[in-house]
Structure formats: C-alpha cells, structure tokens
Amino acid sequence: MLKNIYPIAKNILSHGQSLSLLLARLAVAYGFYEPAMQKWSDIGAIATWFGSMGIPFPTLNAYMAATTEITGVVLLTLGLFTRFISLPLMVVMVVAITTVHLAHGFSAGDNGFEIPMYYMLFLAIFASFGAGKFSLDHLIFGDEQ
C-alpha cells in the first residue's frame, strides 16, 4: 500500500520545493538582519568584543563579519548568488559557534550552538540545492535546485 502511495505523495510534495527554499531563504536572511545591523550600529564595540575573545585583527574581522552578514541578507532575500554567499555565511556561523556558543552547550535557551547550527544546515542546503525557482539565480542563470 505505502509503496503505491509514496510516488504519488512525492510528486505532489515536490511541487513545494521552490516555495520551501524561498521561505527558508527569507527566514535565514531575517535571522542575519538584526545581528548585522547591531554590528554596523557600533562596529568599534564589536571590534573590542572580538578582541576580548582573542579573534585576530578584531577590527578587520568585525567589518568582514558585518559585511558578510548584510550582504547575505540582501542576496538570500533576492535569491542571487545564493550558493556563493552561503559559504562565507557558514564560516561566520562556525566562528560564532566556536567563539561564543560552544561553551554553553547545545540548547538555544542557554545561548548554546543550536540556532547557529540550524543556520549552517540551511546554508548547506542553499549551497547544495541553490535558491529554487523563485529567485534571481533561476531567472538570470537558469539555476535549478
């Protein structure tokens, strides 16, 4: 019975792939928006904080993180160069996990690495599958997922 139903269900549910990718891109972009804006609102304080955690070249890295995040917000929202921007955003998440969240364990409620890990997983999906049909990548490059 399930062997007969599965192909039908797969066919129906496959039509939601691009919408799912769009909604996931928008959610991840929104998640990067506030941290990016906080960094840009006081980049000096962010550089000082980065320095206190032992991050080398803290001012340069503060600008790089803030620029990567705000660029990611724009590109993920548009679905433009989605595969490419996903990679540096994943690097930002690795740094966030190793410098801030890892010491707090897994749970998001304890400021653990749960949420940044989810962002990394979504970004890996975008890097692997692309932005879907509801994107400038598809319009300009014909990129399919």
C-alpha positions in Angstrom: 0.0 0.0 0.0 2.7 2.5 1.0 4.8 1.5 -2.0 1.9 2.7 -4.2 1.2 5.9 -2.3 4.8 7.1 -2.0 5.3 8.0 -5.7 2.0 10.0 -5.7 2.9 11.8 -2.5 6.4 12.5 -3.7 5.1 14.0 -6.9 2.6 16.3 -5.1 5.1 17.4 -2.4 7.9 18.0 -4.9 5.9 21.0 -6.2 6.6 22.7 -2.9 10.4 22.6 -3.3 10.9 26.2 -4.6 8.4 27.7 -2.2 10.1 25.9 0.7 13.5 27.2 -0.5 12.1 30.7 -0.8 10.6 30.7 2.7 13.8 29.2 4.2 16.0 31.8 2.5 13.7 34.6 3.8 13.8 33.2 7.3 17.6 32.8 7.3 18.0 36.3 5.8 15.8 37.7 8.5 17.8 35.9 11.1 21.0 37.6 9.9 19.5 41.0 9.6 19.4 42.1 13.3 23.0 40.8 14.1 24.3 42.6 11.0 22.6 45.9 11.9 23.8 45.6 15.5 27.4 45.2 14.3 27.1 48.2 11.9 25.5 50.4 14.6 28.7 50.2 16.7 31.4 48.5 14.8 34.0 49.7 17.3 32.3 47.9 20.2 32.1 44.8 18.1 35.8 45.0 17.3 36.6 45.4 21.0 34.4 42.4 21.8 36.1 40.4 19.1 39.5 41.4 20.5 38.4 40.3 24.0 37.7 36.8 22.6 41.1 36.6 21.1 39.9 36.9 17.5 42.9 38.2 15.5 42.7 41.5 13.7 39.4 42.3 15.5 38.5 45.5 13.6 39.1 43.9 10.2 37.1 40.8 11.3 34.3 42.9 12.7 34.0 44.7 9.3 34.2 41.4 7.4 31.6 39.7 9.6 29.2 42.7 9.4 29.7 43.0 5.6 29.2 39.3 5.1 26.0 39.3 7.1 24.4 42.3 5.5 25.4 41.1 2.0 23.9 37.7 2.9 20.6 39.4 3.9 20.3 41.1 0.6 21.5 38.1 -1.6 19.5 35.5 0.2 16.4 37.7 0.0 16.8 38.1 -3.7 18.0 34.6 -4.3 21.0 36.0 -6.1 24.4 34.2 -5.9 22.8 32.0 -3.2 25.2 29.2 -3.5 28.2 31.5 -3.2 27.0 33.7 -0.3 26.1 30.6 1.7 29.7 29.6 2.1 31.0 32.7 3.8 27.9 32.9 5.9 28.7 29.3 7.0 32.2 30.5 8.0 30.6 33.3 10.1 28.5 30.6 11.9 31.5 28.4 12.5 33.3 31.4 14.1 30.1 32.2 16.2 29.8 28.7 17.4 33.5 28.2 18.3 33.9 31.6 20.0 30.5 32.3 21.6 28.1 29.3 21.7 30.0 26.1 22.1 30.9 26.7 25.7 27.2 27.0 26.5 26.3 23.5 25.2 23.6 22.7 22.7 20.4 24.4 23.9 19.4 27.7 22.4 17.8 28.7 25.7 21.3 28.6 27.3 22.9 30.5 24.3 24.2 27.2 23.0 25.1 26.3 19.4 21.7 25.0 18.5 20.5 28.0 16.4 23.7 28.8 14.6 24.0 25.1 13.8 20.5 25.2 12.2 21.6 28.2 10.2 24.6 26.3 9.0 22.4 23.4 7.9 20.1 25.7 6.0 23.0 27.4 4.4 24.4 24.0 3.4 21.1 23.2 1.8 21.2 26.5 -0.2 24.8 25.8 -1.2 23.8 22.3 -2.4 20.4 22.9 -3.9 20.5 26.6 -4.9 17.8 29.1 -4.4 15.0 27.4 -6.2 12.7 28.7 -9.0 11.6 31.8 -7.0 14.9 33.5 -7.3 17.1 35.8 -9.4 19.5 32.9 -9.7 16.9 31.0 -11.6 15.8 34.0 -13.7 19.3 35.0 -14.6 21.3 31.8 -14.7 18.5 29.2 -15.1 19.8 27.6 -11.8 17.5 24.8 -10.7 17.6 23.1 -7.3 
